[in-house]
Amino acid sequence: SQQKIFKAGDTNQDGQLDFEEFMQYLKDHEKKMKLAFKSLDKNNDGKIEASEVVQSLKILGISISEKQAEKILQSIDADGTMTVDWNEWRDHFMFNPATDIEEIIRYWKHSTVLDIGDSLTVPDEFTEEEKKTGQWWKQLLAGGVAGAVSRTGTAPLDRLKVMMQVHGSKSNKINIASGFKQMLKEGGVRSLWRGNGVNVVKIAPETAIKFWAYEQYKKILTKDDGKLGTVERFVSGSLAGATAQTSIYPMEVLKTRLAVGKTGQYSGMFDCAKKILKREGVKAFYKGYIPNILGIIPYAGIDLAVYELLKSTWLEHYASSSANPGVFVLLGCGTVSSTCGQLASYPLALIRTRMQAQASVEGAPQLNMVGLFQRIIAIEGIRGLYRGIAPNFMKVLPAVSISYVVYEKMKQNLGIA
């Protein structure tokens, strides 16, 4: 990986290293260049020394020798003092446009720590270093446990959302209070967690497949120069999401069926699977698959676009001395972006849930995606496509908070910095 970082970026092959891998967010912004300079200049003496480069890279999880740091500096250092001042720094980056720091700058790594229960999010990015040291599986494990705890903590709201998506209509006005009352009356407190088991179990296979598929798609889409642009990342991420969802889709159907199930209808996950198989055949396990896959595109696209927008706005206007925005800004940006993504893909999610549950709702006509869309719009208007969105958004904040706290605790226990 170090060879990769230190591949000479110089066109004249004079053996000096370009720092391009190191600063994507410097792209033509003096403000950001100033920030980067300041954050590297640890002792604030207006110059960057080799030891400061070593130190900064160490924080980012990359260890390099003082010699390699000197090489990096040499390529920037114009007057041969072996330190780099602001003018040299600025001139270097004006003439050597920085291309890709995303490999290294970790603050803004769009993270899967945020588990809102609808894991359509983009898979985690790991640096070569993390892959080599095995940090990546610890991070995935920490994220998985965090997701399990946060889904369990917000499961009652999730079940209420599914009930409203499936049973809510003009005539059947379920709101949050009446929905909870109905569920409690029908099955007691325990019934509020119905369907949560599958929702937790599916985290592991989905994360694993998504991570593996993302790596494969990235390899296929990487350009000849080894660079991966935003578009390629988005495509790889969406394809990886689609691959994972396809593999575990039957579990999605089980979760929905259990959530809308009545007390005593199914004794558990396997019983539910057996009954669906016997009554409706294998096809039932892929009901609603098309709206589900279609939903990934607006979700991931808007999520990423909003996140990038918030990120650049923050760097532009609020970053004063460091490029590290701190936990709350990061969580805030992540939450806002995935909430926007959810808003956009919500009607598709509602159609998907309806199709998954159709067969178990008595008297409901078995419609396909388009038919169902038309029927909901005809009977209830656009509002009908957003049934259940209130409990859905109510669970975002607690879900994010729980998953973040658990993720941090898990990281401590697994010894990840």
QUIWONOR-V588047 format. One record per residue. N is the residue number from 1. RES is the residue in one small letter. PHI is phi as a letter, one per 30 degrees, with the letter a starting at -180 (none if undefined). PSI is psi in degrees with one decimal (NA if undefined). D_LAST is the distance of its C-alpha to the last C-alpha in Angstrom with 2 decimals. Layout:
BEGIN
N,RES,PHI,PSI,D_LAST / N,RES,PHI,PSI,D_LAST
END
This chain:
BEGIN
1,s,none,-33.2,19.84 / 2,q,d,-38.7,20.40 / 3,q,e,-40.3,24.09 / 4,k,d,-44.0,23.50 / 5,i,d,-36.0,21.80 / 6,f,c,7.3,24.42 / 7,k,e,126.7,27.38 / 8,a,e,128.8,29.98 / 9,g,c,10.3,30.55 / 10,d,d,138.7,33.78 / 11,t,d,-27.3,36.98 / 12,n,d,8.8,39.11 / 13,q,h,40.7,37.27 / 14,d,c,18.2,37.29 / 15,g,i,7.7,34.14 / 16,q,c,150.0,32.11 / 17,l,c,141.2,28.84 / 18,d,c,150.4,28.37 / 19,f,c,18.0,25.29 / 20,e,d,-39.7,25.82 / 21,e,e,-22.9,22.75 / 22,f,d,-13.2,20.89 / 23,m,b,73.5,22.40 / 24,q,d,-34.4,23.58 / 25,y,d,9.2,23.61 / 26,l,d,-15.8,25.95 / 27,k,e,113.7,28.69 / 28,d,h,26.2,31.84 / 29,h,c,108.4,30.40 / 30,e,e,-37.8,31.00 / 31,k,e,-47.4,29.12 / 32,k,d,-31.2,25.90 / 33,m,d,-38.2,26.68 / 34,k,d,-45.6,27.10 / 35,l,e,-47.4,23.74 / 36,a,d,-40.9,22.04 / 37,f,d,-47.4,24.13 / 38,k,d,-41.6,23.29 / 39,s,d,-23.2,19.53 / 40,l,d,-30.9,19.92 / 41,d,d,82.5,22.46 / 42,k,d,-38.4,20.28 / 43,n,c,13.1,23.36 / 44,n,h,37.1,25.50 / 45,d,c,12.2,28.41 / 46,g,i,5.7,29.11 / 47,k,b,150.6,28.20 / 48,i,c,125.1,25.25 / 49,e,c,166.2,25.04 / 50,a,e,-42.0,23.50 / 51,s,d,-31.7,21.03 / 52,e,d,-34.3,19.77 / 53,v,d,-44.6,19.32 / 54,v,e,-47.6,17.36 / 55,q,d,-46.2,15.09 / 56,s,d,-41.8,14.67 / 57,l,d,-32.4,14.03 / 58,k,d,-42.2,11.35 / 59,i,e,-34.7,9.43 / 60,l,d,7.3,10.26 / 61,g,i,19.5,9.03 / 62,i,b,121.4,12.63 / 63,s,c,129.8,14.13 / 64,i,b,161.4,17.81 / 65,s,d,160.4,20.53 / 66,e,e,-35.7,22.42 / 67,k,d,-44.7,25.35 / 68,q,d,-36.4,23.80 / 69,a,d,-39.0,22.73 / 70,e,d,-38.2,26.33 / 71,k,d,-44.0,27.60 / 72,i,e,-46.5,25.74 / 73,l,d,-40.7,27.19 / 74,q,e,-39.5,30.58 / 75,s,d,-16.8,30.85 / 76,i,c,-29.8,30.50 / 77,d,d,112.9,32.25 / 78,a,d,-35.7,35.88 / 79,d,c,10.4,37.51 / 80,g,i,21.5,36.12 / 81,t,d,-3.0,34.57 / 82,m,i,11.1,31.22 / 83,t,b,159.8,29.59 / 84,v,c,123.0,29.47 / 85,d,c,177.9,30.91 / 86,w,e,-41.6,30.94 / 87,n,d,-43.1,34.17 / 88,e,d,-43.2,33.09 / 89,w,e,-49.6,29.84 / 90,r,d,-45.1,31.78 / 91,d,d,-41.7,34.52 / 92,h,e,-46.6,32.24 / 93,f,d,-16.3,30.56 / 94,m,d,-37.6,33.95 / 95,f,c,-22.0,35.40 / 96,n,c,85.4,32.50 / 97,p,e,129.2,31.32 / 98,a,d,140.3,27.60 / 99,t,c,-49.1,27.10 / 100,d,b,94.9,23.75 / 101,i,c,-3.8,20.40 / 102,e,e,-23.9,19.11 / 103,e,d,-29.7,17.69 / 104,i,c,-47.2,15.39 / 105,i,d,119.4,15.16 / 106,r,c,-17.5,12.45 / 107,y,e,-48.4,13.24 / 108,w,c,16.0,16.27 / 109,k,e,119.8,15.34 / 110,h,d,113.8,17.63 / 111,s,c,149.4,15.52 / 112,t,d,11.4,16.80 / 113,v,d,-29.6,14.91 / 114,l,d,101.9,18.30 / 115,d,c,107.8,20.57 / 116,i,c,9.3,23.99 / 117,g,j,-24.4,25.68 / 118,d,c,91.3,27.26 / 119,s,d,76.6,24.84 / 120,l,c,-0.8,26.57 / 121,t,d,164.1,23.55 / 122,v,d,140.3,22.52 / 123,p,d,161.6,20.28 / 124,d,d,146.7,16.68 / 125,e,c,131.9,16.42 / 126,f,b,140.3,14.32 / 127,t,d,161.9,14.50 / 128,e,e,-39.9,16.36 / 129,e,e,-46.9,13.52 / 130,e,d,-35.8,11.46 / 131,k,d,-39.6,14.83 / 132,k,d,-41.9,15.56 / 133,t,d,-3.4,12.58 / 134,g,i,11.4,12.93 / 135,q,d,-29.6,9.56 / 136,w,d,-42.4,12.06 / 137,w,d,-29.1,13.78 / 138,k,d,-39.9,10.90 / 139,q,d,-39.8,10.29 / 140,l,d,-40.3,14.08 / 141,l,d,-46.8,14.47 / 142,a,e,-42.3,12.30 / 143,g,d,-38.5,14.35 / 144,g,d,-45.0,17.48 / 145,v,d,-42.2,17.29 / 146,a,e,-42.2,16.62 / 147,g,d,-41.5,19.63 / 148,a,d,-44.4,21.73 / 149,v,d,-42.1,21.37 / 150,s,d,-34.6,22.01 / 151,r,d,-40.7,24.94 / 152,t,d,-38.9,26.41 / 153,g,d,-30.5,26.15 / 154,t,c,11.0,27.98 / 155,a,e,-41.2,30.28 / 156,p,e,-39.6,33.49 / 157,l,d,-34.7,33.18 / 158,d,d,-42.5,32.52 / 159,r,d,-39.1,35.60 / 160,l,d,-41.6,37.64 / 161,k,e,-47.5,36.73 / 162,v,d,-42.5,37.98 / 163,m,e,-43.2,41.12 / 164,m,d,-36.8,41.87 / 165,q,d,-38.9,41.35 / 166,v,d,-44.2,43.73 / 167,h,c,-15.2,46.28 / 168,g,d,135.2,46.17 / 169,s,a,-179.2,49.25 / 170,k,e,-40.3,51.84 / 171,s,d,-29.6,53.79 / 172,n,c,83.1,50.84 / 173,k,d,93.7,48.99 / 174,i,c,124.8,45.85 / 175,n,c,-174.5,43.79 / 176,i,d,-45.8,40.73 / 177,a,d,-48.4,42.78 / 178,s,d,-32.2,45.46 / 179,g,d,-47.1,43.00 / 180,f,d,-42.1,41.19 / 181,k,e,-46.5,44.62 / 182,q,e,-47.3,45.85 / 183,m,d,-41.1,42.88 / 184,l,d,-42.2,43.14 / 185,k,d,-39.5,46.90 / 186,e,d,-37.0,46.70 / 187,g,b,8.6,44.04 / 188,g,i,-179.7,42.72 / 189,v,d,-39.3,39.20 / 190,r,d,-28.7,37.79 / 191,s,d,-17.3,39.06 / 192,l,d,-21.9,36.60 / 193,w,c,11.4,33.91 / 194,r,d,129.7,36.19 / 195,g,j,-9.3,34.50 / 196,n,d,-31.7,30.98 / 197,g,e,-51.2,30.77 / 198,v,d,-39.8,31.22 / 199,n,d,-34.2,28.89 / 200,v,d,-42.3,26.03 / 201,v,d,-33.6,27.17 / 202,k,d,-8.9,27.25 / 203,i,e,-47.7,23.51 / 204,a,d,-56.0,22.69 / 205,p,d,-36.7,25.48 / 206,e,d,-44.9,25.17 / 207,t,d,-45.5,21.48 / 208,a,d,-47.7,22.12 / 209,i,d,-41.3,25.30 / 210,k,d,-44.3,24.00 / 211,f,d,-47.8,21.09 / 212,w,d,-46.5,23.57 / 213,a,d,-39.6,26.31 / 214,y,e,-45.1,24.26 / 215,e,d,-43.4,23.49 / 216,q,d,-48.3,27.22 / 217,y,d,-36.8,28.56 / 218,k,d,-42.3,26.45 / 219,k,e,-44.5,27.98 / 220,i,d,-38.7,31.42 / 221,l,c,-7.3,31.12 / 222,t,d,134.7,29.55 / 223,k,d,169.5,32.18 / 224,d,e,-33.1,33.80 / 225,d,d,11.3,31.78 / 226,g,i,9.4,28.51 / 227,k,c,148.6,27.57 / 228,l,b,114.4,26.72 / 229,g,d,175.1,28.09 / 230,t,d,-41.0,27.37 / 231,v,d,-45.4,30.38 / 232,e,d,-40.0,29.38 / 233,r,d,-44.8,25.93 / 234,f,d,-44.9,27.71 / 235,v,d,-46.4,30.24 / 236,s,e,-43.9,27.77 / 237,g,d,-44.0,25.75 / 238,s,d,-42.6,28.99 / 239,l,d,-39.5,30.39 / 240,a,d,-42.2,27.32 / 241,g,e,-45.0,27.57 / 242,a,d,-40.4,31.28 / 243,t,d,-46.3,30.87 / 244,a,d,-44.7,28.53 / 245,q,d,-38.1,30.82 / 246,t,d,-42.8,33.85 / 247,s,d,-37.7,32.59 / 248,i,c,11.5,31.73 / 249,y,e,-40.0,34.39 / 250,p,e,-30.9,36.60 / 251,m,d,-32.0,33.87 / 252,e,d,-42.2,34.01 / 253,v,d,-43.7,37.75 / 254,l,e,-43.1,37.39 / 255,k,d,-44.7,35.06 / 256,t,d,-45.4,37.63 / 257,r,d,-40.9,40.57 / 258,l,d,-40.1,39.08 / 259,a,d,-36.1,38.22 / 260,v,c,-3.0,41.80 / 261,g,d,154.2,43.33 / 262,k,d,162.8,45.67 / 263,t,e,132.2,45.35 / 264,g,i,-5.8,46.47 / 265,q,d,-42.7,46.53 / 266,y,b,139.5,43.75 / 267,s,d,-10.2,42.60 / 268,g,l,-170.4,39.16 / 269,m,e,-51.4,37.34 / 270,f,d,-37.5,39.48 / 271,d,d,-43.0,42.68 / 272,c,d,-46.0,42.00 / 273,a,d,-44.5,41.40 / 274,k,d,-45.7,44.59 / 275,k,d,-41.5,46.70 / 276,i,d,-43.7,45.62 / 277,l,d,-44.4,46.31 / 278,k,d,-45.6,49.70 / 279,r,d,-37.9,50.87 / 280,e,b,-8.8,49.47 / 281,g,i,177.0,48.40 / 282,v,d,-33.9,45.37 / 283,k,e,-32.8,45.84 / 284,a,e,-28.5,44.78 / 285,f,d,-7.6,41.17 / 286,y,c,20.2,40.98 / 287,k,d,134.8,42.72 / 288,g,i,8.0,41.11 / 289,y,d,-40.7,39.18 / 290,i,d,-51.8,40.51 / 291,p,e,-30.4,39.59 / 292,n,d,-47.4,36.13 / 293,i,d,-40.1,35.55 / 294,l,d,-33.4,37.24 / 295,g,d,-22.2,34.94 / 296,i,d,-37.8,31.85 / 297,i,d,-56.6,33.18 / 298,p,d,-35.8,33.77 / 299,y,d,-57.9,30.61 / 300,a,d,-39.5,28.21 / 301,g,d,-49.6,30.33 / 302,i,d,-39.9,30.54 / 303,d,e,-51.9,26.92 / 304,l,d,-43.5,25.84 / 305,a,d,-46.6,28.68 / 306,v,d,-40.4,28.07 / 307,y,d,-45.9,24.33 / 308,e,d,-40.7,25.22 / 309,l,d,-48.3,27.95 / 310,l,d,-39.7,25.86 / 311,k,d,-48.4,23.23 / 312,s,d,-33.8,25.99 / 313,t,d,-45.0,27.78 / 314,w,d,-48.1,24.84 / 315,l,d,-36.3,24.29 / 316,e,d,-47.0,28.07 / 317,h,c,-28.2,28.90 / 318,y,c,-12.8,26.10 / 319,a,d,118.7,23.69 / 320,s,c,-56.8,24.89 / 321,s,c,-14.7,22.72 / 322,s,b,159.6,19.50 / 323,a,d,3.3,18.67 / 324,n,d,112.3,15.76 / 325,p,d,-13.7,17.60 / 326,g,i,159.1,15.33 / 327,v,e,-45.5,14.61 / 328,f,d,-38.5,18.29 / 329,v,d,-45.4,19.67 / 330,l,d,-48.5,17.41 / 331,l,d,-40.1,18.19 / 332,g,d,-48.4,21.75 / 333,c,d,-43.8,22.20 / 334,g,d,-42.2,20.85 / 335,t,d,-46.1,23.11 / 336,v,d,-44.0,26.11 / 337,s,d,-41.9,25.90 / 338,s,d,-27.4,25.71 / 339,t,d,-41.7,28.41 / 340,c,d,-41.2,30.61 / 341,g,d,-41.8,30.07 / 342,q,d,-41.8,31.13 / 343,l,e,-43.6,34.15 / 344,a,d,-37.6,35.33 / 345,s,c,4.0,35.05 / 346,y,e,-46.0,36.16 / 347,p,e,-38.2,39.82 / 348,l,d,-38.2,38.86 / 349,a,d,-38.4,36.59 / 350,l,d,-44.6,39.54 / 351,i,d,-42.8,41.95 / 352,r,e,-48.7,39.65 / 353,t,d,-41.9,39.46 / 354,r,e,-44.6,43.22 / 355,m,d,-35.9,43.97 / 356,q,d,-34.1,41.79 / 357,a,c,-14.8,43.68 / 358,q,e,-49.3,47.14 / 359,a,d,-26.0,48.69 / 360,s,c,-5.2,47.86 / 361,v,c,118.1,49.34 / 362,e,d,140.5,53.06 / 363,g,i,0.0,55.36 / 364,a,d,132.3,52.74 / 365,p,d,143.7,53.96 / 366,q,d,98.5,51.81 / 367,l,c,156.5,50.98 / 368,n,d,-176.7,48.97 / 369,m,e,-50.6,46.39 / 370,v,d,-43.5,48.96 / 371,g,e,-41.9,51.41 / 372,l,d,-42.9,48.92 / 373,f,e,-52.1,47.88 / 374,q,d,-41.3,51.54 / 375,r,d,-44.2,52.34 / 376,i,d,-45.0,49.60 / 377,i,d,-41.7,50.58 / 378,a,d,-44.6,54.27 / 379,i,d,-40.1,54.01 / 380,e,b,-5.3,51.24 / 381,g,i,-173.3,50.54 / 382,i,e,-35.0,47.17 / 383,r,e,-33.0,45.94 / 384,g,d,-25.1,46.22 / 385,l,d,-9.4,43.41 / 386,y,c,19.8,41.01 / 387,r,d,136.5,41.80 / 388,g,i,4.6,38.86 / 389,i,d,-24.6,36.77 / 390,a,d,-55.5,36.71 / 391,p,d,-28.9,34.87 / 392,n,d,-44.9,32.65 / 393,f,d,-25.0,31.51 / 394,m,d,-28.6,31.48 / 395,k,d,-9.5,28.74 / 396,v,d,-51.2,26.41 / 397,l,d,-51.2,25.13 / 398,p,d,-37.3,24.61 / 399,a,d,-45.4,23.06 / 400,v,d,-45.0,20.49 / 401,s,d,-47.2,19.74 / 402,i,d,-47.1,19.54 / 403,s,d,-33.3,17.37 / 404,y,d,-47.7,14.84 / 405,v,d,-46.2,14.79 / 406,v,d,-39.4,14.71 / 407,y,d,-44.7,11.92 / 408,e,d,-43.6,9.62 / 409,k,d,-44.2,11.18 / 410,m,d,-39.8,10.86 / 411,k,d,-41.5,7.14 / 412,q,d,-45.3,7.30 / 413,n,d,-32.0,10.21 / 414,l,d,-1.8,9.09 / 415,g,i,39.2,6.33 / 416,i,c,131.8,3.76 / 417,a,d,NA,0.00
END
